[in-house]
Amino acid sequence: MIVKVFANLREICGGVTVRVQPDGDRVMDVLDKMVEMFPDLRDEIFTPEKELLPFVHVYVNGRNIIHLDDLQTRVAEEDQFALFPPVAGG
């Protein structure tokens, strides 16, 4: 699966996209594998309870997972997966 990453996550992951081969078919499986690949990612996206930090957004096929099954949302290899960190601005 190809995951698009944005903002400071690109520096952590070494590029705009990351190829991930998760050990399952849920959003959480993809994110777990990414943290395994890039340990610094953990503190950028997860709380200590392993929930998404506020304002971290995951989109699957253009839909925010909070409107689907959240971290339990099922994904397939061909899905478009995007990971956005919290972004501040004004």
PDB file of N, CA, C and O in Angstrom:
ATOM      1  N   MET A   1       0.845  -1.171   0.000  1.00  0.00           N
ATOM      2  CA  MET A   1       0.000   0.000   0.000  1.00  0.00           C
ATOM      3  C   MET A   1       0.888   1.230   0.000  1.00  0.00           C
ATOM      4  O   MET A   1       1.916   1.266   0.676  1.00  0.00           O
ATOM      5  N   ILE A   2       0.487   2.234  -0.759  1.00  0.00           N
ATOM      6  CA  ILE A   2       1.200   3.501  -0.791  1.00  0.00           C
ATOM      7  C   ILE A   2       0.483   4.477   0.142  1.00  0.00           C
ATOM      8  O   ILE A   2      -0.726   4.682   0.031  1.00  0.00           O
ATOM      9  N   VAL A   3       1.240   5.073   1.059  1.00  0.00           N
ATOM     10  CA  VAL A   3       0.700   6.056   1.986  1.00  0.00           C
ATOM     11  C   VAL A   3       1.318   7.410   1.658  1.00  0.00           C
ATOM     12  O   VAL A   3       2.541   7.550   1.615  1.00  0.00           O
ATOM     13  N   LYS A   4       0.467   8.404   1.427  1.00  0.00           N
ATOM     14  CA  LYS A   4       0.939   9.769   1.238  1.00  0.00           C
ATOM     15  C   LYS A   4       1.042  10.420   2.605  1.00  0.00           C
ATOM     16  O   LYS A   4       0.122  10.328   3.418  1.00  0.00           O
ATOM     17  N   VAL A   5       2.173  11.082   2.855  1.00  0.00           N
ATOM     18  CA  VAL A   5       2.369  11.778   4.117  1.00  0.00           C
ATOM     19  C   VAL A   5       2.582  13.264   3.839  1.00  0.00           C
ATOM     20  O   VAL A   5       3.044  13.650   2.765  1.00  0.00           O
ATOM     21  N   PHE A   6       2.243  14.074   4.810  1.00  0.00           N
ATOM     22  CA  PHE A   6       2.266  15.515   4.612  1.00  0.00           C
ATOM     23  C   PHE A   6       3.028  16.218   5.719  1.00  0.00           C
ATOM     24  O   PHE A   6       3.235  15.669   6.801  1.00  0.00           O
ATOM     25  N   ALA A   7       3.448  17.463   5.424  1.00  0.00           N
ATOM     26  CA  ALA A   7       4.115  18.368   6.362  1.00  0.00           C
ATOM     27  C   ALA A   7       5.342  17.700   6.987  1.00  0.00           C
ATOM     28  O   ALA A   7       6.138  17.080   6.281  1.00  0.00           O
ATOM     29  N   ASN A   8       5.495  17.825   8.311  1.00  0.00           N
ATOM     30  CA  ASN A   8       6.697  17.317   8.978  1.00  0.00           C
ATOM     31  C   ASN A   8       6.821  15.800   8.906  1.00  0.00           C
ATOM     32  O   ASN A   8       7.906  15.265   9.136  1.00  0.00           O
ATOM     33  N   LEU A   9       5.743  15.097   8.594  1.00  0.00           N
ATOM     34  CA  LEU A   9       5.831  13.634   8.480  1.00  0.00           C
ATOM     35  C   LEU A   9       6.690  13.223   7.294  1.00  0.00           C
ATOM     36  O   LEU A   9       7.264  12.135   7.293  1.00  0.00           O
ATOM     37  N   ARG A  10       6.783  14.078   6.287  1.00  0.00           N
ATOM     38  CA  ARG A  10       7.633  13.774   5.126  1.00  0.00           C
ATOM     39  C   ARG A  10       9.099  13.663   5.534  1.00  0.00           C
ATOM     40  O   ARG A  10       9.825  12.800   5.041  1.00  0.00           O
ATOM     41  N   GLU A  11       9.524  14.537   6.431  1.00  0.00           N
ATOM     42  CA  GLU A  11      10.911  14.482   6.898  1.00  0.00           C
ATOM     43  C   GLU A  11      11.166  13.192   7.663  1.00  0.00           C
ATOM     44  O   GLU A  11      12.201  12.552   7.480  1.00  0.00           O
ATOM     45  N   ILE A  12      10.232  12.811   8.514  1.00  0.00           N
ATOM     46  CA  ILE A  12      10.376  11.594   9.312  1.00  0.00           C
ATOM     47  C   ILE A  12      10.400  10.360   8.413  1.00  0.00           C
ATOM     48  O   ILE A  12      11.186   9.438   8.629  1.00  0.00           O
ATOM     49  N   CYS A  13       9.526  10.354   7.398  1.00  0.00           N
ATOM     50  CA  CYS A  13       9.369   9.179   6.537  1.00  0.00           C
ATOM     51  C   CYS A  13      10.272   9.202   5.307  1.00  0.00           C
ATOM     52  O   CYS A  13      10.322   8.226   4.558  1.00  0.00           O
ATOM     53  N   GLY A  14      10.978  10.294   5.096  1.00  0.00           N
ATOM     54  CA  GLY A  14      11.930  10.354   3.998  1.00  0.00           C
ATOM     55  C   GLY A  14      11.326  10.573   2.627  1.00  0.00           C
ATOM     56  O   GLY A  14      11.936  10.208   1.622  1.00  0.00           O
ATOM     57  N   GLY A  15      10.151  11.156   2.562  1.00  0.00           N
ATOM     58  CA  GLY A  15       9.563  11.441   1.260  1.00  0.00           C
ATOM     59  C   GLY A  15       8.076  11.709   1.342  1.00  0.00           C
ATOM     60  O   GLY A  15       7.475  11.737   2.416  1.00  0.00           O
ATOM     61  N   VAL A  16       7.504  11.907   0.161  1.00  0.00           N
ATOM     62  CA  VAL A  16       6.081  12.231   0.043  1.00  0.00           C
ATOM     63  C   VAL A  16       5.212  10.984   0.181  1.00  0.00           C
ATOM     64  O   VAL A  16       4.088  11.055   0.678  1.00  0.00           O
ATOM     65  N   THR A  17       5.734   9.855  -0.258  1.00  0.00           N
ATOM     66  CA  THR A  17       4.996   8.595  -0.164  1.00  0.00           C
ATOM     67  C   THR A  17       5.859   7.532   0.499  1.00  0.00           C
ATOM     68  O   THR A  17       7.088   7.579   0.462  1.00  0.00           O
ATOM     69  N   VAL A  18       5.173   6.579   1.101  1.00  0.00           N
ATOM     70  CA  VAL A  18       5.831   5.459   1.762  1.00  0.00           C
ATOM     71  C   VAL A  18       5.122   4.185   1.333  1.00  0.00           C
ATOM     72  O   VAL A  18       3.892   4.123   1.352  1.00  0.00           O
ATOM     73  N   ARG A  19       5.888   3.165   0.944  1.00  0.00           N
ATOM     74  CA  ARG A  19       5.298   1.857   0.646  1.00  0.00           C
ATOM     75  C   ARG A  19       5.249   1.070   1.947  1.00  0.00           C
ATOM     76  O   ARG A  19       6.270   0.860   2.602  1.00  0.00           O
ATOM     77  N   VAL A  20       4.052   0.640   2.309  1.00  0.00           N
ATOM     78  CA  VAL A  20       3.830  -0.063   3.569  1.00  0.00           C
ATOM     79  C   VAL A  20       3.181  -1.414   3.277  1.00  0.00           C
ATOM     80  O   VAL A  20       2.233  -1.503   2.497  1.00  0.00           O
ATOM     81  N   GLN A  21       3.697  -2.454   3.907  1.00  0.00           N
ATOM     82  CA  GLN A  21       3.084  -3.782   3.816  1.00  0.00           C
ATOM     83  C   GLN A  21       2.617  -4.157   5.220  1.00  0.00           C
ATOM     84  O   GLN A  21       3.347  -4.799   5.976  1.00  0.00           O
ATOM     85  N   PRO A  22       1.389  -3.750   5.562  1.00  0.00           N
ATOM     86  CA  PRO A  22       0.896  -3.998   6.918  1.00  0.00           C
ATOM     87  C   PRO A  22       0.661  -5.478   7.183  1.00  0.00           C
ATOM     88  O   PRO A  22       0.544  -6.279   6.256  1.00  0.00           O
ATOM     89  N   ASP A  23       0.595  -5.827   8.459  1.00  0.00           N
ATOM     90  CA  ASP A  23       0.345  -7.207   8.870  1.00  0.00           C
ATOM     91  C   ASP A  23      -1.150  -7.483   9.036  1.00  0.00           C
ATOM     92  O   ASP A  23      -1.535  -8.511   9.593  1.00  0.00           O
ATOM     93  N   GLY A  24      -1.974  -6.582   8.564  1.00  0.00           N
ATOM     94  CA  GLY A  24      -3.422  -6.747   8.640  1.00  0.00           C
ATOM     95  C   GLY A  24      -4.091  -5.840   7.628  1.00  0.00           C
ATOM     96  O   GLY A  24      -3.427  -5.277   6.758  1.00  0.00           O
ATOM     97  N   ASP A  25      -5.410  -5.697   7.738  1.00  0.00           N
ATOM     98  CA  ASP A  25      -6.147  -4.924   6.738  1.00  0.00           C
ATOM     99  C   ASP A  25      -6.947  -3.773   7.344  1.00  0.00           C
ATOM    100  O   ASP A  25      -7.994  -3.391   6.820  1.00  0.00           O
ATOM    101  N   ARG A  26      -6.446  -3.224   8.455  1.00  0.00           N
ATOM    102  CA  ARG A  26      -7.109  -2.089   9.093  1.00  0.00           C
ATOM    103  C   ARG A  26      -6.177  -0.879   9.078  1.00  0.00           C
ATOM    104  O   ARG A  26      -4.964  -1.022   8.925  1.00  0.00           O
ATOM    105  N   VAL A  27      -6.745   0.294   9.234  1.00  0.00           N
ATOM    106  CA  VAL A  27      -5.930   1.506   9.313  1.00  0.00           C
ATOM    107  C   VAL A  27      -4.887   1.360  10.414  1.00  0.00           C
ATOM    108  O   VAL A  27      -3.730   1.732  10.216  1.00  0.00           O
ATOM    109  N   MET A  28      -5.274   0.824  11.572  1.00  0.00           N
ATOM    110  CA  MET A  28      -4.323   0.659  12.671  1.00  0.00           C
ATOM    111  C   MET A  28      -3.141  -0.214  12.260  1.00  0.00           C
ATOM    112  O   MET A  28      -2.013   0.044  12.679  1.00  0.00           O
ATOM    113  N   ASP A  29      -3.376  -1.225  11.459  1.00  0.00           N
ATOM    114  CA  ASP A  29      -2.288  -2.100  11.003  1.00  0.00           C
ATOM    115  C   ASP A  29      -1.296  -1.334  10.140  1.00  0.00           C
ATOM    116  O   ASP A  29      -0.085  -1.535  10.238  1.00  0.00           O
ATOM    117  N   VAL A  30      -1.822  -0.454   9.293  1.00  0.00           N
ATOM    118  CA  VAL A  30      -0.950   0.362   8.444  1.00  0.00           C
ATOM    119  C   VAL A  30      -0.120   1.301   9.314  1.00  0.00           C
ATOM    120  O   VAL A  30       1.091   1.415   9.129  1.00  0.00           O
ATOM    121  N   LEU A  31      -0.766   1.966  10.253  1.00  0.00           N
ATOM    122  CA  LEU A  31      -0.050   2.900  11.118  1.00  0.00           C
ATOM    123  C   LEU A  31       0.949   2.179  12.021  1.00  0.00           C
ATOM    124  O   LEU A  31       2.038   2.698  12.262  1.00  0.00           O
ATOM    125  N   ASP A  32       0.603   0.999  12.522  1.00  0.00           N
ATOM    126  CA  ASP A  32       1.550   0.209  13.324  1.00  0.00           C
ATOM    127  C   ASP A  32       2.803  -0.116  12.521  1.00  0.00           C
ATOM    128  O   ASP A  32       3.918  -0.002  13.028  1.00  0.00           O
ATOM    129  N   LYS A  33       2.619  -0.517  11.282  1.00  0.00           N
ATOM    130  CA  LYS A  33       3.766  -0.854  10.434  1.00  0.00           C
ATOM    131  C   LYS A  33       4.607   0.389  10.160  1.00  0.00           C
ATOM    132  O   LYS A  33       5.836   0.319  10.142  1.00  0.00           O
ATOM    133  N   MET A  34       3.947   1.526   9.947  1.00  0.00           N
ATOM    134  CA  MET A  34       4.698   2.761   9.709  1.00  0.00           C
ATOM    135  C   MET A  34       5.523   3.147  10.932  1.00  0.00           C
ATOM    136  O   MET A  34       6.662   3.591  10.790  1.00  0.00           O
ATOM    137  N   VAL A  35       4.965   2.984  12.129  1.00  0.00           N
ATOM    138  CA  VAL A  35       5.710   3.282  13.351  1.00  0.00           C
ATOM    139  C   VAL A  35       6.877   2.306  13.509  1.00  0.00           C
ATOM    140  O   VAL A  35       7.948   2.684  13.982  1.00  0.00           O
ATOM    141  N   GLU A  36       6.665   1.067  13.116  1.00  0.00           N
ATOM    142  CA  GLU A  36       7.762   0.088  13.144  1.00  0.00           C
ATOM    143  C   GLU A  36       8.877   0.524  12.193  1.00  0.00           C
ATOM    144  O   GLU A  36      10.058   0.400  12.517  1.00  0.00           O
ATOM    145  N   MET A  37       8.502   1.030  11.030  1.00  0.00           N
ATOM    146  CA  MET A  37       9.476   1.479  10.025  1.00  0.00           C
ATOM    147  C   MET A  37      10.146   2.800  10.425  1.00  0.00           C
ATOM    148  O   MET A  37      11.334   3.003  10.176  1.00  0.00           O
ATOM    149  N   PHE A  38       9.367   3.690  11.047  1.00  0.00           N
ATOM    150  CA  PHE A  38       9.826   5.033  11.410  1.00  0.00           C
ATOM    151  C   PHE A  38       9.428   5.320  12.856  1.00  0.00           C
ATOM    152  O   PHE A  38       8.401   5.957  13.089  1.00  0.00           O
ATOM    153  N   PRO A  39      10.217   4.865  13.832  1.00  0.00           N
ATOM    154  CA  PRO A  39       9.836   4.990  15.243  1.00  0.00           C
ATOM    155  C   PRO A  39       9.511   6.420  15.691  1.00  0.00           C
ATOM    156  O   PRO A  39       8.683   6.602  16.584  1.00  0.00           O
ATOM    157  N   ASP A  40      10.141   7.432  15.095  1.00  0.00           N
ATOM    158  CA  ASP A  40       9.863   8.817  15.483  1.00  0.00           C
ATOM    159  C   ASP A  40       8.435   9.229  15.148  1.00  0.00           C
ATOM    160  O   ASP A  40       7.939  10.229  15.668  1.00  0.00           O
ATOM    161  N   LEU A  41       7.785   8.480  14.301  1.00  0.00           N
ATOM    162  CA  LEU A  41       6.413   8.774  13.913  1.00  0.00           C
ATOM    163  C   LEU A  41       5.437   8.608  15.079  1.00  0.00           C
ATOM    164  O   LEU A  41       4.424   9.304  15.145  1.00  0.00           O
ATOM    165  N   ARG A  42       5.741   7.691  15.993  1.00  0.00           N
ATOM    166  CA  ARG A  42       4.830   7.377  17.106  1.00  0.00           C
ATOM    167  C   ARG A  42       4.390   8.632  17.855  1.00  0.00           C
ATOM    168  O   ARG A  42       3.194   8.858  18.037  1.00  0.00           O
ATOM    169  N   ASP A  43       5.341   9.442  18.287  1.00  0.00           N
ATOM    170  CA  ASP A  43       5.003  10.624  19.088  1.00  0.00           C
ATOM    171  C   ASP A  43       4.314  11.709  18.270  1.00  0.00           C
ATOM    172  O   ASP A  43       3.705  12.619  18.834  1.00  0.00           O
ATOM    173  N   GLU A  44       4.406  11.620  16.957  1.00  0.00           N
ATOM    174  CA  GLU A  44       3.773  12.615  16.092  1.00  0.00           C
ATOM    175  C   GLU A  44       2.302  12.308  15.810  1.00  0.00           C
ATOM    176  O   GLU A  44       1.530  13.209  15.483  1.00  0.00           O
ATOM    177  N   ILE A  45       1.911  11.026  15.938  1.00  0.00           N
ATOM    178  CA  ILE A  45       0.537  10.675  15.560  1.00  0.00           C
ATOM    179  C   ILE A  45      -0.276  10.031  16.673  1.00  0.00           C
ATOM    180  O   ILE A  45      -1.504  10.094  16.637  1.00  0.00           O
ATOM    181  N   PHE A  46       0.371   9.408  17.670  1.00  0.00           N
ATOM    182  CA  PHE A  46      -0.359   8.662  18.691  1.00  0.00           C
ATOM    183  C   PHE A  46      -0.243   9.270  20.079  1.00  0.00           C
ATOM    184  O   PHE A  46       0.779   9.859  20.431  1.00  0.00           O
ATOM    185  N   THR A  47      -1.308   9.117  20.864  1.00  0.00           N
ATOM    186  CA  THR A  47      -1.270   9.397  22.296  1.00  0.00           C
ATOM    187  C   THR A  47      -0.611   8.195  22.974  1.00  0.00           C
ATOM    188  O   THR A  47      -0.408   7.167  22.327  1.00  0.00           O
ATOM    189  N   PRO A  48      -0.273   8.299  24.262  1.00  0.00           N
ATOM    190  CA  PRO A  48       0.262   7.131  24.971  1.00  0.00           C
ATOM    191  C   PRO A  48      -0.720   5.947  24.975  1.00  0.00           C
ATOM    192  O   PRO A  48      -0.302   4.796  25.100  1.00  0.00           O
ATOM    193  N   GLU A  49      -2.020   6.231  24.839  1.00  0.00           N
ATOM    194  CA  GLU A  49      -3.036   5.169  24.810  1.00  0.00           C
ATOM    195  C   GLU A  49      -3.225   4.590  23.410  1.00  0.00           C
ATOM    196  O   GLU A  49      -4.114   3.768  23.185  1.00  0.00           O
ATOM    197  N   LYS A  50      -2.389   5.021  22.479  1.00  0.00           N
ATOM    198  CA  LYS A  50      -2.395   4.563  21.084  1.00  0.00           C
ATOM    199  C   LYS A  50      -3.684   4.937  20.351  1.00  0.00           C
ATOM    200  O   LYS A  50      -4.236   4.155  19.577  1.00  0.00           O
ATOM    201  N   GLU A  51      -4.137   6.151  20.622  1.00  0.00           N
ATOM    202  CA  GLU A  51      -5.202   6.758  19.848  1.00  0.00           C
ATOM    203  C   GLU A  51      -4.571   7.876  19.038  1.00  0.00           C
ATOM    204  O   GLU A  51      -3.492   8.361  19.380  1.00  0.00           O
ATOM    205  N   LEU A  52      -5.238   8.291  17.962  1.00  0.00           N
ATOM    206  CA  LEU A  52      -4.691   9.394  17.186  1.00  0.00           C
ATOM    207  C   LEU A  52      -4.691  10.665  18.015  1.00  0.00           C
ATOM    208  O   LEU A  52      -5.648  10.953  18.734  1.00  0.00           O
ATOM    209  N   LEU A  53      -3.620  11.415  17.909  1.00  0.00           N
ATOM    210  CA  LEU A  53      -3.568  12.715  18.562  1.00  0.00           C
ATOM    211  C   LEU A  53      -4.644  13.624  17.978  1.00  0.00           C
ATOM    212  O   LEU A  53      -5.063  13.438  16.836  1.00  0.00           O
ATOM    213  N   PRO A  54      -5.092  14.605  18.758  1.00  0.00           N
ATOM    214  CA  PRO A  54      -6.056  15.558  18.206  1.00  0.00           C
ATOM    215  C   PRO A  54      -5.490  16.216  16.946  1.00  0.00           C
ATOM    216  O   PRO A  54      -4.314  16.574  16.893  1.00  0.00           O
ATOM    217  N   PHE A  55      -6.321  16.362  15.967  1.00  0.00           N
ATOM    218  CA  PHE A  55      -6.001  17.028  14.706  1.00  0.00           C
ATOM    219  C   PHE A  55      -5.073  16.228  13.794  1.00  0.00           C
ATOM    220  O   PHE A  55      -4.641  16.749  12.766  1.00  0.00           O
ATOM    221  N   VAL A  56      -4.754  14.981  14.136  1.00  0.00           N
ATOM    222  CA  VAL A  56      -4.115  14.071  13.178  1.00  0.00           C
ATOM    223  C   VAL A  56      -5.260  13.455  12.385  1.00  0.00           C
ATOM    224  O   VAL A  56      -6.239  12.969  12.952  1.00  0.00           O
ATOM    225  N   HIS A  57      -5.119  13.484  11.070  1.00  0.00           N
ATOM    226  CA  HIS A  57      -6.194  12.966  10.223  1.00  0.00           C
ATOM    227  C   HIS A  57      -5.670  11.895   9.276  1.00  0.00           C
ATOM    228  O   HIS A  57      -4.584  12.005   8.707  1.00  0.00           O
ATOM    229  N   VAL A  58      -6.484  10.858   9.131  1.00  0.00           N
ATOM    230  CA  VAL A  58      -6.207   9.788   8.178  1.00  0.00           C
ATOM    231  C   VAL A  58      -7.385   9.746   7.207  1.00  0.00           C
ATOM    232  O   VAL A  58      -8.548   9.703   7.607  1.00  0.00           O
ATOM    233  N   TYR A  59      -7.047   9.759   5.934  1.00  0.00           N
ATOM    234  CA  TYR A  59      -8.067   9.672   4.893  1.00  0.00           C
ATOM    235  C   TYR A  59      -7.846   8.404   4.083  1.00  0.00           C
ATOM    236  O   TYR A  59      -6.720   8.087   3.702  1.00  0.00           O
ATOM    237  N   VAL A  60      -8.930   7.683   3.825  1.00  0.00           N
ATOM    238  CA  VAL A  60      -8.910   6.511   2.968  1.00  0.00           C
ATOM    239  C   VAL A  60      -9.870   6.797   1.820  1.00  0.00           C
ATOM    240  O   VAL A  60     -11.066   7.002   2.025  1.00  0.00           O
ATOM    241  N   ASN A  61      -9.329   6.808   0.630  1.00  0.00           N
ATOM    242  CA  ASN A  61     -10.118   7.118  -0.573  1.00  0.00           C
ATOM    243  C   ASN A  61     -10.869   8.445  -0.425  1.00  0.00           C
ATOM    244  O   ASN A  61     -12.024   8.574  -0.831  1.00  0.00           O
ATOM    245  N   GLY A  62     -10.180   9.427   0.170  1.00  0.00           N
ATOM    246  CA  GLY A  62     -10.737  10.763   0.291  1.00  0.00           C
ATOM    247  C   GLY A  62     -11.702  10.960   1.440  1.00  0.00           C
ATOM    248  O   GLY A  62     -12.246  12.053   1.596  1.00  0.00           O
ATOM    249  N   ARG A  63     -11.933   9.934   2.255  1.00  0.00           N
ATOM    250  CA  ARG A  63     -12.869  10.043   3.384  1.00  0.00           C
ATOM    251  C   ARG A  63     -12.111   9.943   4.698  1.00  0.00           C
ATOM    252  O   ARG A  63     -11.295   9.043   4.895  1.00  0.00           O
ATOM    253  N   ASN A  64     -12.393  10.875   5.586  1.00  0.00           N
ATOM    254  CA  ASN A  64     -11.761  10.869   6.898  1.00  0.00           C
ATOM    255  C   ASN A  64     -12.253   9.642   7.669  1.00  0.00           C
ATOM    256  O   ASN A  64     -13.453   9.371   7.712  1.00  0.00           O
ATOM    257  N   ILE A  65     -11.325   8.906   8.276  1.00  0.00           N
ATOM    258  CA  ILE A  65     -11.702   7.664   8.965  1.00  0.00           C
ATOM    259  C   ILE A  65     -12.620   7.906  10.149  1.00  0.00           C
ATOM    260  O   ILE A  65     -13.290   6.979  10.603  1.00  0.00           O
ATOM    261  N   ILE A  66     -12.670   9.147  10.667  1.00  0.00           N
ATOM    262  CA  ILE A  66     -13.594   9.399  11.776  1.00  0.00           C
ATOM    263  C   ILE A  66     -15.045   9.255  11.324  1.00  0.00           C
ATOM    264  O   ILE A  66     -15.940   9.085  12.152  1.00  0.00           O
ATOM    265  N   HIS A  67     -15.280   9.323  10.013  1.00  0.00           N
ATOM    266  CA  HIS A  67     -16.625   9.134   9.469  1.00  0.00           C
ATOM    267  C   HIS A  67     -16.845   7.697   8.995  1.00  0.00           C
ATOM    268  O   HIS A  67     -17.912   7.359   8.481  1.00  0.00           O
ATOM    269  N   LEU A  68     -15.831   6.863   9.173  1.00  0.00           N
ATOM    270  CA  LEU A  68     -15.918   5.439   8.805  1.00  0.00           C
ATOM    271  C   LEU A  68     -15.867   4.640  10.107  1.00  0.00           C
ATOM    272  O   LEU A  68     -16.676   4.874  11.005  1.00  0.00           O
ATOM    273  N   ASP A  69     -14.934   3.710  10.219  1.00  0.00           N
ATOM    274  CA  ASP A  69     -14.776   2.909  11.441  1.00  0.00           C
ATOM    275  C   ASP A  69     -13.517   3.283  12.208  1.00  0.00           C
ATOM    276  O   ASP A  69     -12.927   2.452  12.898  1.00  0.00           O
ATOM    277  N   ASP A  70     -13.107   4.557  12.078  1.00  0.00           N
ATOM    278  CA  ASP A  70     -11.940   5.088  12.765  1.00  0.00           C
ATOM    279  C   ASP A  70     -10.727   4.181  12.507  1.00  0.00           C
ATOM    280  O   ASP A  70     -10.495   3.783  11.366  1.00  0.00           O
ATOM    281  N   LEU A  71      -9.962   3.852  13.532  1.00  0.00           N
ATOM    282  CA  LEU A  71      -8.742   3.061  13.329  1.00  0.00           C
ATOM    283  C   LEU A  71      -9.031   1.626  12.905  1.00  0.00           C
ATOM    284  O   LEU A  71      -8.129   0.917  12.457  1.00  0.00           O
ATOM    285  N   GLN A  72     -10.278   1.194  13.041  1.00  0.00           N
ATOM    286  CA  GLN A  72     -10.652  -0.167  12.626  1.00  0.00           C
ATOM    287  C   GLN A  72     -11.120  -0.210  11.163  1.00  0.00           C
ATOM    288  O   GLN A  72     -11.500  -1.275  10.676  1.00  0.00           O
ATOM    289  N   THR A  73     -11.099   0.914  10.468  1.00  0.00           N
ATOM    290  CA  THR A  73     -11.504   0.967   9.060  1.00  0.00           C
ATOM    291  C   THR A  73     -10.667  -0.014   8.251  1.00  0.00           C
ATOM    292  O   THR A  73      -9.440  -0.032   8.352  1.00  0.00           O
ATOM    293  N   ARG A  74     -11.339  -0.818   7.457  1.00  0.00           N
ATOM    294  CA  ARG A  74     -10.649  -1.788   6.589  1.00  0.00           C
ATOM    295  C   ARG A  74     -10.051  -1.078   5.387  1.00  0.00           C
ATOM    296  O   ARG A  74     -10.643  -0.145   4.845  1.00  0.00           O
ATOM    297  N   VAL A  75      -8.875  -1.527   4.977  1.00  0.00           N
ATOM    298  CA  VAL A  75      -8.200  -0.969   3.816  1.00  0.00           C
ATOM    299  C   VAL A  75      -7.733  -2.093   2.898  1.00  0.00           C
ATOM    300  O   VAL A  75      -7.527  -3.228   3.327  1.00  0.00           O
ATOM    301  N   ALA A  76      -7.573  -1.746   1.631  1.00  0.00           N
ATOM    302  CA  ALA A  76      -7.067  -2.686   0.630  1.00  0.00           C
ATOM    303  C   ALA A  76      -5.842  -2.077  -0.039  1.00  0.00           C
ATOM    304  O   ALA A  76      -5.644  -0.862  -0.001  1.00  0.00           O
ATOM    305  N   GLU A  77      -5.034  -2.913  -0.641  1.00  0.00           N
ATOM    306  CA  GLU A  77      -3.789  -2.490  -1.276  1.00  0.00           C
ATOM    307  C   GLU A  77      -3.996  -1.320  -2.236  1.00  0.00           C
ATOM    308  O   GLU A  77      -3.154  -0.425  -2.309  1.00  0.00           O
ATOM    309  N   GLU A  78      -5.096  -1.319  -2.963  1.00  0.00           N
ATOM    310  CA  GLU A  78      -5.318  -0.294  -3.985  1.00  0.00           C
ATOM    311  C   GLU A  78      -5.942   0.998  -3.432  1.00  0.00           C
ATOM    312  O   GLU A  78      -6.107   1.962  -4.180  1.00  0.00           O
ATOM    313  N   ASP A  79      -6.286   1.033  -2.153  1.00  0.00           N
ATOM    314  CA  ASP A  79      -6.886   2.223  -1.566  1.00  0.00           C
ATOM    315  C   ASP A  79      -5.892   3.387  -1.534  1.00  0.00           C
ATOM    316  O   ASP A  79      -4.680   3.190  -1.455  1.00  0.00           O
ATOM    317  N   GLN A  80      -6.436   4.593  -1.598  1.00  0.00           N
ATOM    318  CA  GLN A  80      -5.630   5.796  -1.421  1.00  0.00           C
ATOM    319  C   GLN A  80      -5.635   6.127   0.070  1.00  0.00           C
ATOM    320  O   GLN A  80      -6.694   6.315   0.669  1.00  0.00           O
ATOM    321  N   PHE A  81      -4.451   6.197   0.657  1.00  0.00           N
ATOM    322  CA  PHE A  81      -4.293   6.376   2.093  1.00  0.00           C
ATOM    323  C   PHE A  81      -3.444   7.628   2.312  1.00  0.00           C
ATOM    324  O   PHE A  81      -2.340   7.729   1.778  1.00  0.00           O
ATOM    325  N   ALA A  82      -3.951   8.574   3.090  1.00  0.00           N
ATOM    326  CA  ALA A  82      -3.223   9.811   3.354  1.00  0.00           C
ATOM    327  C   ALA A  82      -3.180  10.082   4.854  1.00  0.00           C
ATOM    328  O   ALA A  82      -4.169   9.890   5.562  1.00  0.00           O
ATOM    329  N   LEU A  83      -2.022  10.532   5.324  1.00  0.00           N
ATOM    330  CA  LEU A  83      -1.807  10.788   6.739  1.00  0.00           C
ATOM    331  C   LEU A  83      -1.366  12.235   6.927  1.00  0.00           C
ATOM    332  O   LEU A  83      -0.335  12.657   6.404  1.00  0.00           O
ATOM    333  N   PHE A  84      -2.163  12.990   7.682  1.00  0.00           N
ATOM    334  CA  PHE A  84      -1.896  14.408   7.932  1.00  0.00           C
ATOM    335  C   PHE A  84      -1.599  14.638   9.406  1.00  0.00           C
ATOM    336  O   PHE A  84      -2.367  14.197  10.262  1.00  0.00           O
ATOM    337  N   PRO A  85      -0.498  15.321   9.722  1.00  0.00           N
ATOM    338  CA  PRO A  85      -0.216  15.672  11.115  1.00  0.00           C
ATOM    339  C   PRO A  85      -1.027  16.902  11.508  1.00  0.00           C
ATOM    340  O   PRO A  85      -1.655  17.536  10.659  1.00  0.00           O
ATOM    341  N   PRO A  86      -1.012  17.239  12.809  1.00  0.00           N
ATOM    342  CA  PRO A  86      -1.652  18.497  13.191  1.00  0.00           C
ATOM    343  C   PRO A  86      -0.957  19.653  12.476  1.00  0.00           C
ATOM    344  O   PRO A  86       0.269  19.671  12.369  1.00  0.00           O
ATOM    345  N   VAL A  87      -1.723  20.599  11.996  1.00  0.00           N
ATOM    346  CA  VAL A  87      -1.153  21.741  11.288  1.00  0.00           C
ATOM    347  C   VAL A  87      -1.646  23.007  11.964  1.00  0.00           C
ATOM    348  O   VAL A  87      -2.845  23.199  12.169  1.00  0.00           O
ATOM    349  N   ALA A  88      -0.704  23.858  12.302  1.00  0.00           N
ATOM    350  CA  ALA A  88      -1.059  25.140  12.905  1.00  0.00           C
ATOM    351  C   ALA A  88      -0.914  26.230  11.858  1.00  0.00           C
ATOM    352  O   ALA A  88      -0.121  26.106  10.925  1.00  0.00           O
ATOM    353  N   GLY A  89      -1.649  27.249  12.010  1.00  0.00           N
ATOM    354  CA  GLY A  89      -1.536  28.354  11.054  1.00  0.00           C
ATOM    355  C   GLY A  89      -2.465  29.465  11.439  1.00  0.00           C
ATOM    356  O   GLY A  89      -3.160  29.418  12.454  1.00  0.00           O
ATOM    357  N   GLY A  90      -2.454  30.448  10.610  1.00  0.00           N
ATOM    358  CA  GLY A  90      -3.337  31.551  10.916  1.00  0.00           C
ATOM    359  C   GLY A  90      -3.301  32.579   9.833  1.00  0.00           C
ATOM    360  O   GLY A  90      -3.992  33.594   9.921  1.00  0.00           O
TER     361      GLY A  90
END
